[in-house]
Amino acid sequence: MQQLKSRFSQAVALPASETEQIAVYLSGRGVATAFGSINGQMSVALRADPINQLSDIHTMLAQQIASLELQLSPARKRVNLVLAPELYNVSLIDRPEVDDAELKDAVRWAIQEQVDYPVETATLDVFELPRSASRERPMVFVVSLKTELLKTLRSQVQAAGLQLASIDASELCLRNLAWQCFPHADQSIAMLRLTSNSGLVNISRGDELYLARRVSGLPDEFSEPKWADFRERMVLQVQRSIDYYESAMNQPHCNMLVVACTHDWSERVTEYLTEMLPIPVRSIAEVLAGEMALQLHNPDVQTIDWHALQPAQANAIAAGLPALGGVLRHHIAQNVEQVALAWVGFTVFLVLISIWQSASLWWLQDEEMVTRAEVERVREANSLHRANTVSPLALEAQVAELLMQQEQQALLVALLRQQQSLSFSPYLAALGEARVDNLWLSEISISHGVKREINLKGATSDAALVPVMLRNLSEQEQFRGQRFKHVEITTLPGKSLSEFVIVSPDGCSLRERLLISVTLFTFTGGLWFTLLGGVVVDKKVDVVKSIDRLTRDMQAQTAEQIRLLAEDKRPAKIALKHKQDQLQGVIVEQQAELDGLLDRFIAPEQVPDLLEDVLDGFADLQLVRLASRPSEPVVLQAASHKADAGENADAIPPPQVTIYRHPVEIEFVGGYMDVLAYLNALEAAEWQFSWRRFDYVVEEYPNAQVRIELETLSREKEWLGV
């Protein structure tokens, strides 16, 4: 139930097979299957059929797949399952003040009074109410249903030869339809859907769902007497929903109400609401006309004429409406990305125009710099000989250089201190403590870089055990607060096992990072250059005047500089000299601390021998490869203090790199407990390492291929000291 706006980047350059989508809508009384494809316009085939009980789902699904001729469609492997409203609960609650990783556990207990079954037996998901609607306190929608029911529905769908890629709620799929038909964020659209099982009132704006309310008091049959009793209650609930959206949520006026009903009620509901409500009311047929080409299988193929819709066709469309919204996921995502790419192109155009406008300004600024340099040269030639050999400006440069050196060494000290707390054995021990019966890990990858990355891969006889393992891991100190980008579970065809992959967050995929980076860079650059272009002409005039003024005032500036040097020379030099002495003392102390920290690291030439000697103590571990890599300098960026150095800023050399990394890789084969013991033995050694990466891949149980990257640090670039 992910928000589509967070998934738009997945739709760029979709292959033809990924422009197709199957959505299956399940309720207690019916099954609807929709197949959508994009070829200029959205084309959808829909079939909806009644069932007597949930166990009939897989049989009916198989018939619908055959009727729609989807037996060989690649879309069968990524089906979007849409649940009917009567199968789950939706609750709107205040967002607990917890981290995102703990949100689901926190809301589980917050909704226990709103469900009629134990919350610990529920499967749930959470999506946020837009901040503009929740005023001072953030709120969230919580969707919950019985885990056993979800397993039953999944097994029925899989028995029909389909593979699930996602599970959606009807409210979000109706939001998709409203967004497809009314994509602008300034249009507030309400949607009313009535069936014999459930009634829904949705209000959305753009891609945001603001209100989802169940209609109560539905009649047990759609007859004329029942309509007379129900219509007043219906219009009251719709009016209250719209009033709450506009008043309590402080949102713009609702622009339209869209109506979809089964059992031939669509026309009478639309007419009655048109009479009673102050906003336009339209049937779903009027709204969808022109938005998609719909082919109805009921059960024979019927091409829909939106302007001459038959009652039976309207009933079938209303029954399968959530399935129509379910197939829009890829289509809407692709539209959003096309808009984003159009903005990128427009921004690039602005950047190019701004660069062209600024070229002449930059040329004048270069001429100004040459003139200014000539003025400075004349000023220096005419200045009096300094009383001391070291001028205040030169002393400022020396102090700035010492500041840079002091900050560089402070960063190195912090780095060496950090290396003392990084190792891998606690993670392996924590994975052992969090083990779950009938769940096996086949690959473990741990990396210490800019941020910690942990990736796990394995298999299980029950997919429900994966969340159990994640909950166990959250109780281990090493994994507390760890977030994962996504969890993917795949049922192996013809086997009783499910494979799973758990990936730690990297913010975005490489492709997403590139797209976002380009978008942000071009947009920011375009905005900056556009604003600059508005003043470029005035800036040119200012630069020309500056050049003339520098030439005329050269003599006056030289005389003023002589006067200032005579007045400020002695106090400035005393202050700078005092600061220089202080910095030199700090640098000496840092050098001593650096030497002490480096002494704890093992000498580079001893690393291979130590790794192999410790490995020899474990008979069940077999060495595959031991190799060293070229040394590389430790480069840390300190703050620049050239601004403090005055005219001698360019003379400040960069801080010298005095520490080198010496990387080593060792590969061996062995069992989990032996690997853990080997890591503990290395960590217990009197010498210190810097741990970089750990990979554990099971190739033939119980043995695994293990690769460890570690390094030591020293002041010598060469591996062997002579």
N, C-alpha and C positions, 0 to 999 in steps of 0.2 A: 504493500500500500504506500509506496514511496510517492512523494510529491513529484509530478511530472517535470516541474521546472528544474529539479535537481538532477534530471536524467537526460536533458536535451542534448548534451554533447555526444551521446551514444548514437545519434541518428545521422551523423555526417557520413556522406558517401556510402549509404547502405547498399549492400549487394541486393540483387533482385529478390533473392529468397527471403531477405529480412524486411522487405516491404509488405510481406504477407503476415497476417496475424489471425489466430483462432482464439475466440473467447467462448467459454462455456458458462452458462448461467444455470444454477441449480436452486430449486426450491422444493418444498415438501410435496408439491403437486405437479411439478412440470420440469422439463429440461429444454433449454434453448441453446443452439449452437450458431455462432456468427463467424463468418470468414470474410476478412477484409483485405483488400489489396489496393495499392496506390499506383495509378497510371494517369497522371494529370489530375484526375478526380478520384475521390474515395469511392470504391465499389465494394458493396457488401452483399453477401448471400446469407439469408437467415432462415432457420427452421425452428419452430417451437412446437413441442408435443406434451400432452399430459402423461403423468405416471400415477400409479396407485400407491407405491411405497418406495423408500430410498433404495432398496435392493434392486429395483428395476432400472436404476440410472445407467449402469454400464451397458445393458442391452439396448436401451433407447439411444444412448450416445453412439454406439456402433452403427445403428441404423441411420442416424443423422449424418455421420461421417461418410457412410457409403452413399447416401442420397446426395450429399454435396460434392461427392467425388474427391475426397481429401485423403484417400488412403495412402497416397504417395507424396503428399505435400510436406515439405520440410517444416512447415509451421506446426505440425503435429508434435514436434519436440520442444515447443516453447509456448504452451497453452496458458492463457490467462484465465484463471478460475474466478468467477464472480458469484458471490453468495447472496441468496435472497435475504431480505431484512429479517424475516422471522427466524432465521438460523443463528443469529448473533445479537448481541446487545451493543448499543452505542451510548456512551456516557460522556458528558461534558463536565470536567472538574477543574479545580485550581491546580496548576502545575506544581508538584512538590519541589521544594528547594533542594534538589540533589543534582549530581552530575548526570549527563546524558547516559552514561553507562549503567547507572543505577535507576534510571527513570521507570523502566518496566516493572521492576520489583517494587518500587514505591507506589505506583498507581494500582498495582494488583490489590493491595490491602485497602486502598481508598475507595474501590468500587464494590467491596464485598457486600455492602448493604443493598446494592442495586442489581444483583444477580441472584437467581434462585438455585444456585449450585455452589459447592465449595470453590473458592477462587484458586486454590492450589491445583485444581484439576482443569483450569482454563488456559487456553492459548490466547494471547492478546497482542495488540499492536497499538501504537500511539502516533498521532499526528497533531500538530499544533493548530490552535485557532489563530487566525491572523492577529498580530499585535494591535492593529488599528481598531479591532472589535473588542479586545479584552481590557481596554483602558489601562488602569494602573497595575492590575495583576495579570500575569500570563496564565492562559488556560489551555487545556489539551482535550482532544477527543480520544476516548479509549474504546477500541473495538475488541470485544471478547466473545469467545464461544467455547464450548466444551471440547477438550482435546480429543476425546473419543469420537465425537461427531466429526471433527475435522479429519481424523484418520480414516473414518468410514468413507467420507466423501472423496478423499485422495485415492483410496484403494479402488473405488468405483470408477473414477476417471482413468486411472492407470489400467484397470481391467479392460477398458475400451481401446487400449493401444495408444493413449495420449500421455505426454510427459508435461508436468506442470513447471512453468517458469515463474509464476507469480500468483498471488491470491488477492483479490480486490473486494471491497465492500460496494454495495449497490450505490451508496451515496456518492462515492468518488467517481464511479462510472457515469452517473447522471451529471456530475460536475464536468466530466470530459465532454459529454454531448453539448452542454451549455457553452463550454469554452470553444468547441469546434464551430458552433453556429454564431456565437457572439464573443469574438476573441478580445475585444477592447476592454481594458481594465476599468473604464468609466461606465460600463453597462452592468447594472444589477439585475440578474435574471433569477426568478423563482420558478421552480418546477414541481408540479403535483403529479404523482403516479399512484393510481388506485387499481388494486387487483382484489380478488376474493380472499387472498391471504394477508395482504399488507397494504398500508398506505404510507407514502413518504412526501414530505415537503422539504425541498432543498432550496437554499438561496446561495448563489455564488456570484463572484465578480472576477472576471479574467480566470486565472488558474487557481484562485483561492476559494475554498469552501468556508462560508461564514455560519450557516445554520443548517442543521439536519434534524428534522422532527418527525416522529411517527404519528400518523393519523389514527386516532382511537375511535371506537364505536362503529367499525366497519360492519355492514349488514352481512348475515350469513348467506343471503341470496340477493342477486341483483334484480329485484322485481319492482313494479310500480309502487306498491304500498311501502316497501322498504325505502325507496328513493324519497318519498315524502317525509319519512321520519329522519333520514340521514342528512339531507341537504343542508338543514340549518346548522347542524353540528359541524358539517364539513366547512362551510363558508366561515364560521366562527373561528375554527382552528387555523385556516389559511390566513384570515385577516389578522389574528393575533401573532402569527409567525412573522408576517410582513411588518407589523407595528413594532415588534420586538427588535427586528433587524434595523429598522430606521431610527427608533427612539433609544432603546436600551443600549444598542451597539453604536449609536451615533453615526450611522452610515447614510449614503445618498439614497434618494427615493428609488424604490424598485421600478424598473423600466417595463417589465413584462412578466406575465405568468404563463407558463407553458403547461398544457394538460395532456396526460396520456392515461387512458382507462381501458380496461378489458370489459367484456360482457355487454358490449353495445352502449356503454354509458358515456362515451367520450363526447358525443354531441350534446347531450342534455347537461352534462357537467360544465362544458365550455359555455353554453348559452346562459346557464344560471349564474356562473361566476362573472360573466361579462355584465350581467344585469346588476349584480350586487357589489362588485369591486370597482374602485376608482382608477384602476390601471388596465392597460390592454391585456386581453386574454386570448391566447392562440392555441390551437391544437398542435400536437407534435408533428402531424403531417404537414401543416403550413410551415413549420420551422425547418423541417428536414428537406423540404422541396428545394432542389438546386444545390444542396450541400453534399448529397451522396446519391449514387445510383444503386438502388436496392432491388435485389432479386429475392422473392419470397418463395420458399419451398413449403407448401402447406397442404398435402405433401408434394403435389405437382408443382412444377416451376411456374411462377407467376412474376412477370416484370411489373413493377409498381408504377402506376400513373398517379402521381401525388395529387393531381387536380381532380381525379375521379376515383378516390379511394373507397373500396367496398368495406362495409362494417366488419366482415370477417377478417379482412386484411388489417384494418385498424386494430382489432383485438389482438391479432398475432404480433403486430409491431409493438404494442404496449406490453404484451407478455414477455417479449424478448428484448425490451429496451435496454436493460443493464448490459446485455451481451453486446449490443451495438456500441455502447460506451466503452466496453472492455477492449474492442478491437482498435480503438482510436489512440492507444498509447504511443505506438511508433509514429503515427501520422502527425500527431500534435507535436511530439518531440522534434520531428524533422522541420516543421514549420517554424518553431522557435529558433532552431539553429540557423535556418536560412535568414531570419531577421537579424540574428547576431552577426552573421558573416556580412550581410549588407551594411551593417553599421561599421564593421571593420574596414570594408572597402571605402566607405564614405570618409572615415577618419583618416585613412591613408592618403586620400585625395587632399584633405585639408592640410596634412603634414607636408605634402609636396608643394602645395601652393605657398605655405608659410615659409618653407625653406627658400623658395625662389624669391619671395619678398624680402627675406632677411639677408640674402647673399650680399647685396650692396652695403647693408649696414655693417656686416662683418668686415668687409673690405675697408670701410672707413675706420672702423675700430682698430684694425691692424695698423693703419697709417697713424692713428692717434698714439698707439703704443710705441711706434718708432720715434715719433716726435717726443713723447714723454721720456723715452730712454736717452735721447740726445740732451734733453734738459737736465736729466739726472747726471749725465756725464760731465756737462759743463759745471753743474753745481759742485760735483766732487772735485773737479780740477781747481775750482776757485776757493774751496773751503780751506780753512786754516789747518796747519799741521797739528794733529792731535797731541796733547801733552803726554799721553801714554801710548804705548805700542798697540794696545788692544782698545779699539774704539767701543763705545757703548753698543753700537749696532752689531759689531762682531760678537760681543759678549752675549747679546740677546740671542744670536744664532747658536752659540755654544749651549746656552741654557735650554733652548728649544730642542737641540739634539739630545741633551741629557734627559729631558722629559720623555722623548720618544723611546730612548733606550730603557729608561726605568719602567715605562708601561709595557714594553715588549717583554722584559724579564718578568714582570708581574703576571702576564698572560702565560708564560712558560711555567712559572711556579704553580699557577692554578691548574694547568694541564697535567703536570706530573702528580699533583695531589689527587686529581680525579682518577688517574689510572690505577690508584691503589684500591679502589672500590669496585672495579669491573672484573667479573669472572663469569664462567659458564656453569660450573657445577651446581650453584643454587637453583638454576632454572631446571636442570635435569632432575634434581631432587624434588622440586615442586611438581613437575610433571608426573613423577612417580607417586607422590602423595595424592594427586588429583585423579588417579587412574579410575576407570569405570569398567566393570565386567562387560564382556562382549563388545568392547571398543578398543581398537588397536591403532597405534601411531606408526606410520611407515616412513615419514619424513619430518625432520625437525630442522629449522634454520633460524639461527639467532645471530644478529649483527649489531655491533656497537659502532655507530657512525655519528652523523649529526644528530640522529635520534635513534632510539632502540627500535629494531624491527624483528618481529617474531612471526614466522609462518609455520603452520602445521598441516599435515596431510595424513589421512588414514582411512580406515574402513570400520563399519559397525553393522551388526545384525538388526539394529533398530535405530532409525534416524532420530528418534526422540531422545537418545542417549547423548547426542552432541550438545544440546543445551545443558544437560546435567554435568558434562565434563567442564563446560565453560563456567558454570556456577561454582564447581569445585575449584577451578583455577582462580576465580575471583577471591576465594578464601585464603589463597597462598600469598605470602608477603611479596614474593618476587613478581607476581602477576597482578597485585592489587592496583587498580587504576588503569590497567592495560586496556586499550581499545583496539578493536579489529575493524578493518575496512568492510569486509563482507564474509559471510559464511555460505558456502555453496555445497549442497547435498545432492548427489546423483544416485538414483537407484539403478543398479546394474541389470540389464535385461537378462532374464532367465536365471538370475541368481538371487539368493536371499540376503545379499549384502548391499550396503549403500556406501559409496565413497564420499568423503567430505574434504573440503579445503577451507582452512581458516587463515585469512590474510590480514596482517596488521595494517593500519592506515598509513598511506603515503600522501594523504591530502587529496591527490587526484592521480589518475593514470598519466603516463608520459604524454599521451596525445592530448588529454584534457589540460595538463599543465601548459603544454605548448600553445593550445588554442586560447586559454585564459590569459597567458602571459602576453601573447600577441595582441589580444583585444585590449587589455589594460594599457599596454605600452602605446599602441597606436591611438587609443582614445585620449590618454593623458597627454601624449605628445601633440596630438592634433589640437586639443583644447589650449595647451600652453602656447603653441605657435600661432593659433588664431588670435588669442588675446594679444600676443606680441605684435601681430600684423597691424592691429588697430593703432599702435603708437610708433610704427617704424619710421614714418616720415618725420615726426617730431624728434625722434631719436637721432636721425641723420643730421638734422639742423643742430642739435645739441653737440654732437661729436665735432662737427666743423667749427663751431664756436669754441669748443674746448681746445682744439688744435691752435687756433689763433691766440687764445688766452695764454696757453702754455708758452708760446713763442714770445709774446709781449712781456710776460711776467717773469722771465727767466732770471733777470738780474735781481729783481726784488725778492724772489724766492731764495736765491743764493745768499743774499744778505741776511734774510730772516733765519735761514738754517744756521749760519755762523753764530748769530745771536743766541739761538736756542741751545746750540752745543755748548757755548760758553756758560750759560746759566744752569743747564741741567746735567752737565757732564759728571760732576763729582757725586751728587746724591744718587743718580741713576746707577753709576758703576758700583757704589757701595751696596745698594740693594740687590743688584744682579749677582755680585760676587757672593753675597751671603746665600742667595738661593742656589748658586752653583755648588757651594760647599755642602749644603744640605742634600742636594740630589746625589752628589758623589758618595756621601755616606750611606744613603739608602741603597744605591747601586751595589756598594760593597757588601752590605747585608744580604741583598738578594742573591748575589753571586755565591755567597757562602751557603745559603739555603738551597740554591739550585745544585751545588756540588753535593750537598748531603742527600738530596732526593735522588740524584743520578747514581750515587754510590749504591743505592738499594737495588738498582737494575743489574741484571746479569750482563757480563761482558759479551759483546756480539759473537766472538769466536767460540764461546762456551755453550751457546744456545743449542746447536744441533746435537752436541754430545749429551747435554742434560736431557733433552727430549727423548733420545734413543735409550739412554741409561735407565730412565724411569720406565720406559715402555718395556725394557727387558725384564722388569720385575713382574710383568703380567703375562703369564704363559699363553693365555687365551686371546691376547691381542696380537695381530699380525701386521707388521709394518709394510706399507705399500710404497710410500714415497716420502722423502724428507728433503726439502729444498729451501734455499735462501733466495731472496730477491734483492735487487739493487737498493742501496741506501738512498734515502730521500730526505731533504731538509724539512724541519718543522717550521712552517710558515704561518705566523699569526699576525693579523692586521692590527696594529696599534693605532690610536687616534693621532691625527696629524696636528702638530703644533707649529706649522710653518707660519701661521698668522702671527705668532708671538715673536717671530724672528725678524720682523721688519724687512729691510731691504736685502738682507743676506739670506732670505728664505730658501732661494734656489741652491744655495751652497750646502744645505744640510744633507748629508748622505743618509740613505735608508739604514735602519738598524741591521746589524750583521747577524745572520743566522748562525747560532753556535751549537745547536742540538740537531741530531740526525736520527731518523727512524731506521731500524734494521729489521725488515719483515722476514718471517720464517713461516713456511707451510709444512704441515705434517699430515699424512693420510695413512689410515690404518683400518683394519677390519676387526670387529669384535661385538660382544653382547652389550646390552644397555647398562647392566650393573658394573661390568668391567670398565666400560667407558667412564662412568661416573666415578669409579674408584681412581682411575688414571688422572682425571681432572683434579680430584681432591689431592692426589699425591703431588701434582705439579704446583697447586696453590699452596701446599704446605712447605714447599722448598724455601730455603733461606733467601733465595734471590727473587726478584720481582719481574713480572712480565706486564706488557700492555696487551690485553685481550681484545681482538678485533672481530673475529667471526667464527661461528660454529655451525657446521652442517652435518646432519645425521640422517642417512637414507637407508632404510631397510631394503636389502636386495633379496636375501633369502633368510627368512626368520630361523633362529633368533639373531643372526649376525647382521650388522649394518655397516655401510661404508661411511667412515667418519673423516671429515676434513676440518682442521683447526688452523686458523690464521692468528698468529700472535707476533709481537715485536718487542724489541728492547730499545732503549734510548741511550745515546752517548754523545760526547762532544767530537768524536772522531768519525769522519766520513767513511773510512775504509773498514771492511769487516775484520781484517786481521791487523793488530797493532804490532809494529816492529820496533 
